[in-house]
Amino acid sequence: MLRILFIGCGNISNVWLSSLSSRSDVDICGVVDLNREAAVKKASDFGLKCPVFTDVSLAIETVNPDAAVDNIIPSGRLELAEKCMKAGLHVLSEKPLADSMENAKKIIALSDRYEKQFFVMQNRRYNTGMFSFKNAIDSGRLGEAGYLGAEFFRDPRFGGFRERMDSPLLLDMAIHTFDQARFLLGRDPVSVHCHEYNPDWSWYAGAASAICTFRFEDNIIFHYTGSWCAPGMKTSWDSSWRFIGSSGTCIWKGTGLPEAEAIIQRENNESFNETSRVDIDIVECNPGGHEGCINEMINGLQSGIRPQTDCRDNIKSLAMVFAAIRSSTEKREVFINEILEV
């Protein structure tokens, strides 16, 4: 039985607790929040009989957990990571890995020093449509990879810290899409050109819209365009995707299953290639979303096999975010290694 101390009782905690409280191999042994009333309410909402705390150190000393779930705001992640791992706890964290590349590297160093795992929530990898889309790319039926594109357009009014951030779309949301792109292509990003902007009607203090063109290994282009203040005709939270290979194209709208077409036969004397629909093999992801990611995290702790969202890998997705922000600020192409070498 894995004893988990749950830290942070904001809105995102609901999906974490919904998954964790239903597991027979997990015991939520304590709930922590600076606001005691919030911790009491969250424990009550999910029928938890554990004690509640406002102090993390006291909670660790009192309930002796094996792992901590970090649902606090990103600016406090490094301090909490050190407190937990130094006390012998593994950490399962909400994204992003950190609020800066320097702090992300410090978290990885802490994980190494104390020999404790730090895993990051990247729930949008875990989706039957996403798994099936990746399988279509990996199958080779669409030829060599050349282009991947993602569009993300929504208009949430969160209130709170997101509406005060300098780069709310890139730092708090686009990291999901960037991480999905790495997952789909199975390659590392090399460089990026980015332009952030904020429409006059935006209710965000920072740039809530961005256009990014990444170059990945093997000269594959990943193009991202998104906005958090785009009224009407919303995309899925998982974005809308297009992959173009040398022999065909696959699209996925972020819901349901992907669709693909491939060249029937390339004829030298034909002006246009004929294409036909390609049957997509369905690759089930069950459970999906947060539950799927949490499942892999906990299985990783039990088996000793690091999941795909381990901090040492996830820092590459975070580097894409900070490279894009630097590119927009300095108005130039930024290489990912510039960011990773900070």
Backbone torsions as a table, in degrees:
resi	resn	phi	psi	omega
1	MET	NA	123.9	-179.9
2	LEU	-88.7	118.2	-179.6
3	ARG	-89.3	119.9	-174.0
4	ILE	-116.7	131.0	171.2
5	LEU	-95.9	121.1	-175.9
6	PHE	-97.9	122.0	-172.7
7	ILE	-120.7	118.2	178.5
8	GLY	104.8	119.7	-172.9
9	CYS	-121.0	35.8	174.5
10	GLY	-75.5	-170.2	-174.8
11	ASN	-60.5	-37.8	-175.8
12	ILE	-66.1	-20.1	-177.7
13	SER	-64.2	-23.7	-177.9
14	ASN	-60.8	-43.8	-177.5
15	VAL	-72.3	-33.9	175.8
16	TRP	-64.4	-50.2	-176.8
17	LEU	-67.1	-33.4	176.8
18	SER	-59.5	-42.0	179.0
19	SER	-73.5	-49.9	-174.4
20	LEU	-65.7	-39.4	-175.1
21	SER	-71.1	-15.1	-179.6
22	SER	-92.9	-3.9	-176.6
23	ARG	-88.7	139.3	179.3
24	SER	-84.4	-13.0	-178.0
25	ASP	-101.7	12.3	-178.6
26	VAL	-127.5	137.9	173.2
27	ASP	-121.6	110.7	175.5
28	ILE	-78.3	102.8	-169.7
29	CYS	-93.5	-5.9	178.3
30	GLY	-171.1	151.4	178.0
31	VAL	-126.3	133.7	-176.3
32	VAL	-126.1	135.8	169.6
33	ASP	-157.3	146.1	178.1
34	LEU	-59.2	-30.0	176.7
35	ASN	-95.2	105.2	-175.8
36	ARG	-59.3	-38.2	-179.5
37	GLU	-61.8	-37.6	178.6
38	ALA	-64.8	-41.2	179.0
39	ALA	-66.0	-42.8	179.1
40	VAL	-61.9	-44.8	-178.8
41	LYS	-64.9	-42.2	-177.7
42	LYS	-64.9	-42.5	177.8
43	ALA	-61.5	-40.7	179.1
44	SER	-66.7	-43.6	-178.1
45	ASP	-57.7	-33.9	-176.3
46	PHE	-106.9	15.0	174.4
47	GLY	64.0	31.7	-178.4
48	LEU	-86.7	133.8	-179.0
49	LYS	-98.8	9.6	-175.4
50	CYS	-79.8	163.5	175.8
51	PRO	-72.2	157.4	176.6
52	VAL	-116.4	152.1	-175.0
53	PHE	-140.2	160.5	169.8
54	THR	-111.8	-5.2	-177.7
55	ASP	-124.5	122.2	-176.2
56	VAL	-65.3	-45.4	-177.8
57	SER	-60.9	-42.5	178.4
58	LEU	-64.3	-39.5	179.7
59	ALA	-63.1	-45.1	-179.7
60	ILE	-62.2	-44.3	-178.9
61	GLU	-64.9	-34.1	-174.0
62	THR	-81.1	-44.6	-170.6
63	VAL	-104.5	-9.9	174.8
64	ASN	52.7	61.5	-178.1
65	PRO	-78.4	166.4	174.2
66	ASP	-93.1	-30.0	-175.4
67	ALA	-149.1	159.2	176.6
68	ALA	-120.9	145.0	169.6
69	VAL	-103.5	124.8	-177.8
70	ASP	-101.5	108.9	175.6
71	ASN	-118.2	25.6	-178.8
72	ILE	-88.0	176.2	-179.7
73	ILE	-70.7	151.4	-173.1
74	PRO	-56.2	-32.6	-176.2
75	SER	-64.5	-19.0	179.8
76	GLY	-101.3	4.1	-170.6
77	ARG	-65.2	-44.1	-177.8
78	LEU	-63.1	-48.0	-178.9
79	GLU	-60.0	-42.9	179.8
80	LEU	-67.9	-40.3	179.3
81	ALA	-59.2	-43.8	-179.8
82	GLU	-65.6	-42.4	-179.1
83	LYS	-61.6	-42.7	-176.3
84	CYS	-74.7	-48.6	-176.4
85	MET	-69.6	-34.6	176.1
86	LYS	-62.3	-31.0	179.2
87	ALA	-85.0	1.2	176.2
88	GLY	94.9	17.1	-177.7
89	LEU	-102.0	139.3	164.5
90	HIS	-74.5	159.2	-178.4
91	VAL	-128.8	128.5	171.3
92	LEU	-109.2	115.3	-167.5
93	SER	-117.3	144.1	166.9
94	GLU	-65.3	154.9	176.8
95	LYS	-78.1	161.6	-5.0
96	PRO	-79.4	168.0	178.3
97	LEU	-52.8	-39.8	-179.9
98	ALA	-161.7	173.2	179.9
99	ASP	-92.5	-0.3	175.9
100	SER	-158.2	161.3	178.2
101	MET	-67.4	-37.1	178.0
102	GLU	-58.5	-45.6	-179.0
103	ASN	-70.5	-32.4	176.6
104	ALA	-62.9	-43.3	178.8
105	LYS	-66.3	-34.8	177.9
106	LYS	-66.6	-37.2	177.7
107	ILE	-64.6	-42.9	177.2
108	ILE	-62.2	-40.9	178.5
109	ALA	-63.2	-38.5	177.1
110	LEU	-64.9	-40.5	178.2
111	SER	-60.7	-42.1	177.9
112	ASP	-67.8	-44.7	-174.7
113	ARG	-63.5	-44.8	-175.4
114	TYR	-95.3	-0.2	178.9
115	GLU	55.0	45.6	176.6
116	LYS	-123.8	148.7	-175.8
117	GLN	-86.9	145.7	175.0
118	PHE	-132.0	110.7	-177.7
119	PHE	-112.2	149.4	-173.9
120	VAL	-117.0	136.2	177.8
121	MET	-69.9	117.7	171.2
122	GLN	-131.9	68.0	-170.5
123	ASN	-62.8	-21.1	-174.0
124	ARG	-81.8	-2.6	167.5
125	ARG	-72.5	-28.6	-166.1
126	TYR	-96.0	89.1	-174.2
127	ASN	-158.7	135.2	-179.2
128	THR	-59.2	-39.8	177.5
129	GLY	-63.0	-42.7	179.2
130	MET	-66.1	-45.1	178.0
131	PHE	-60.4	-41.0	-178.8
132	SER	-70.5	-35.9	176.9
133	PHE	-63.0	-46.8	178.3
134	LYS	-61.3	-40.6	-179.9
135	ASN	-63.6	-37.5	177.8
136	ALA	-63.8	-39.2	178.2
137	ILE	-67.4	-46.6	-175.1
138	ASP	-71.2	-22.1	-175.4
139	SER	-65.8	-22.4	-178.0
140	GLY	84.0	-3.2	-177.7
141	ARG	-70.0	-18.0	179.2
142	LEU	-102.4	7.6	177.1
143	GLY	83.0	-162.4	-178.7
144	GLU	-74.5	138.7	-178.8
145	ALA	-66.4	137.4	177.6
146	GLY	-131.4	-36.4	-173.7
147	TYR	-147.8	139.7	170.7
148	LEU	-134.1	129.7	-179.7
149	GLY	-128.1	146.1	178.0
150	ALA	-137.9	135.7	174.8
151	GLU	-119.4	135.9	180.0
152	PHE	-136.8	115.1	-179.2
153	PHE	-138.8	115.0	177.0
154	ARG	-149.1	174.7	-177.9
155	ASP	-140.8	57.2	-179.7
156	PRO	-72.6	145.5	174.4
157	ARG	-114.5	89.5	-175.3
158	PHE	-77.8	-36.6	-165.5
159	GLY	71.2	-178.4	173.8
160	GLY	71.4	-155.2	-168.5
161	PHE	-64.2	-31.0	-177.6
162	ARG	-61.6	-37.6	-177.3
163	GLU	-77.5	-4.8	177.7
164	ARG	-108.6	-7.8	-176.6
165	MET	-70.1	154.9	177.5
166	ASP	-70.9	-40.0	-177.7
167	SER	-131.8	68.0	-171.6
168	PRO	-62.4	-40.3	-178.3
169	LEU	-66.6	-51.0	-175.4
170	LEU	-66.8	-45.9	-172.3
171	LEU	-78.9	-35.4	-173.5
172	ASP	-101.5	-22.1	-177.0
173	MET	-123.4	-45.0	-174.8
174	ALA	-63.3	-22.8	177.1
175	ILE	-56.4	-33.1	176.1
176	HIS	-60.7	-50.0	-176.1
177	THR	-67.8	-40.1	177.6
178	PHE	-62.6	-40.6	178.6
179	ASP	-66.5	-38.9	176.1
180	GLN	-61.1	-40.3	-179.8
181	ALA	-62.4	-43.9	176.5
182	ARG	-60.4	-41.9	179.0
183	PHE	-62.7	-46.3	-177.2
184	LEU	-66.0	-44.0	-174.6
185	LEU	-83.8	-23.8	-178.1
186	GLY	63.4	28.3	-179.4
187	ARG	-137.2	166.8	-179.1
188	ASP	-98.4	147.2	176.2
189	PRO	-73.2	149.6	-178.6
190	VAL	-110.1	-46.0	-176.8
191	SER	-157.0	170.6	-178.5
192	VAL	-150.6	143.3	162.9
193	HIS	-110.6	131.4	-178.0
194	CYS	-140.6	143.8	172.1
195	HIS	-129.6	115.3	173.2
196	GLU	-93.5	148.9	176.4
197	TYR	-154.5	164.7	-178.6
198	ASN	-137.1	109.5	179.8
199	PRO	-58.2	156.3	-178.5
200	ASP	-58.3	-29.7	-176.2
201	TRP	-86.8	-0.6	-175.6
202	SER	-63.9	140.8	176.2
203	TRP	-98.9	8.1	176.1
204	TYR	-95.3	141.9	177.4
205	ALA	-70.5	-38.4	179.7
206	GLY	-96.5	176.6	-177.8
207	ALA	-65.6	118.0	-176.8
208	ALA	-100.9	7.6	-178.6
209	SER	-139.1	151.2	-178.1
210	ALA	-159.3	151.4	172.2
211	ILE	-126.3	123.8	-176.5
212	CYS	-131.0	136.9	171.8
213	THR	-122.3	111.2	178.9
214	PHE	-98.9	145.0	168.1
215	ARG	-107.4	123.6	179.1
216	PHE	-99.7	172.2	172.8
217	GLU	-53.5	153.5	-177.8
218	ASP	65.2	21.4	175.2
219	ASN	60.7	31.6	176.0
220	ILE	-85.1	135.9	179.4
221	ILE	-97.9	131.8	171.1
222	PHE	-118.0	118.0	-178.1
223	HIS	-111.0	126.7	-180.0
224	TYR	-121.3	132.6	171.0
225	THR	-135.9	131.3	-175.5
226	GLY	-156.2	163.7	177.8
227	SER	-155.9	143.0	174.0
228	TRP	-103.5	11.5	176.0
229	CYS	-137.2	49.2	-177.8
230	ALA	-111.8	97.2	-177.0
231	PRO	-73.0	133.0	174.3
232	GLY	85.6	154.3	175.2
233	MET	50.2	52.0	-175.6
234	LYS	-68.0	147.5	169.3
235	THR	-85.8	172.8	171.0
236	SER	-64.4	157.2	171.5
237	TRP	-62.0	-22.3	178.4
238	ASP	-89.4	8.8	179.5
239	SER	72.3	172.3	175.7
240	SER	-116.0	129.6	-165.5
241	TRP	-121.4	150.6	171.4
242	ARG	-141.1	127.2	173.8
243	PHE	-114.1	132.6	177.4
244	ILE	-120.7	122.8	175.3
245	GLY	-112.6	178.4	-177.4
246	SER	-68.7	-16.5	-177.5
247	SER	-123.3	1.5	-178.6
248	GLY	174.4	-178.6	-175.2
249	THR	-135.2	143.2	175.5
250	CYS	-128.1	135.7	176.3
251	ILE	-124.5	150.1	175.6
252	TRP	-143.8	125.7	-175.2
253	LYS	-84.5	2.2	-179.7
254	GLY	91.3	-7.0	173.5
255	THR	-134.6	156.6	179.3
256	GLY	67.4	-145.4	-176.4
257	LEU	-117.2	154.7	177.9
258	PRO	-71.4	163.6	175.5
259	GLU	-128.6	150.7	-177.4
260	ALA	-145.1	152.1	171.8
261	GLU	-131.8	143.5	178.4
262	ALA	-133.3	156.7	178.5
263	ILE	-63.5	132.8	177.3
264	ILE	-71.2	-54.4	178.7
265	GLN	-160.0	131.6	-179.8
266	ARG	-85.5	115.8	-179.8
267	GLU	-108.8	126.3	-176.6
268	ASN	-62.5	-29.2	-175.8
269	ASN	-95.1	7.2	-180.0
270	GLU	-98.7	138.9	178.6
271	SER	-72.9	-32.1	-177.7
272	PHE	-131.9	144.7	176.2
273	ASN	-83.6	139.7	172.7
274	GLU	-88.2	141.7	178.9
275	THR	-125.2	160.6	174.9
276	SER	-141.3	159.6	-179.5
277	ARG	-63.7	142.0	176.4
278	VAL	-108.8	130.1	176.4
279	ASP	-68.7	129.6	179.8
280	ILE	-93.6	126.1	174.5
281	ASP	-73.8	126.9	-179.6
282	ILE	-81.7	124.7	176.3
283	VAL	-112.0	107.8	-174.6
284	GLU	-69.5	140.4	171.7
285	CYS	-122.6	99.0	-175.9
286	ASN	-140.3	112.6	6.1
287	PRO	-80.0	164.0	179.6
288	GLY	-114.7	-178.6	176.0
289	GLY	60.3	-145.1	179.4
290	HIS	-56.1	-41.0	-177.4
291	GLU	-62.8	-39.4	179.2
292	GLY	-65.5	-42.2	179.5
293	CYS	-67.7	-44.0	178.2
294	ILE	-61.4	-40.0	179.6
295	ASN	-59.5	-43.9	-179.7
296	GLU	-69.6	-36.8	177.0
297	MET	-59.5	-50.7	-176.7
298	ILE	-67.5	-40.4	175.0
299	ASN	-59.7	-36.1	178.4
300	GLY	-64.6	-41.3	177.7
301	LEU	-65.2	-38.0	-177.0
302	GLN	-75.6	-33.3	-175.4
303	SER	-96.0	-20.0	-174.8
304	GLY	83.7	1.1	178.2
305	ILE	-93.6	121.2	-177.2
306	ARG	-68.6	132.7	177.5
307	PRO	-73.5	170.6	-176.6
308	GLN	-67.1	-15.1	-179.4
309	THR	-101.3	22.5	173.5
310	ASP	-57.5	146.1	-175.4
311	CYS	-57.8	-32.1	-177.2
312	ARG	-67.4	-27.9	175.7
313	ASP	-91.0	-40.3	-173.8
314	ASN	-65.9	-20.9	178.8
315	ILE	-61.0	-25.0	178.5
316	LYS	-68.7	-35.1	175.8
317	SER	-68.7	-40.8	177.9
318	LEU	-64.6	-37.2	178.4
319	ALA	-61.6	-34.4	176.4
320	MET	-61.0	-39.7	179.9
321	VAL	-63.9	-51.3	-175.8
322	PHE	-72.3	-27.8	173.6
323	ALA	-67.5	-40.3	178.1
324	ALA	-64.0	-42.9	179.1
325	ILE	-63.3	-42.7	178.5
326	ARG	-65.1	-40.4	179.1
327	SER	-59.9	-43.8	179.6
328	SER	-65.6	-41.2	-178.4
329	THR	-68.3	-43.6	-174.9
330	GLU	-95.6	-3.1	175.9
331	LYS	54.7	53.2	179.0
332	ARG	-156.3	167.5	172.2
333	GLU	-70.4	131.6	179.1
334	VAL	-116.9	132.3	178.0
335	PHE	-88.3	138.4	-176.1
336	ILE	-58.8	-35.1	-179.9
337	ASN	-63.5	-26.4	174.8
338	GLU	-59.5	-37.1	-177.4
339	ILE	-80.7	-43.5	-178.5
340	LEU	-65.8	-26.0	-178.3
341	GLU	-89.1	6.5	178.6
342	VAL	-56.7	NA	NA
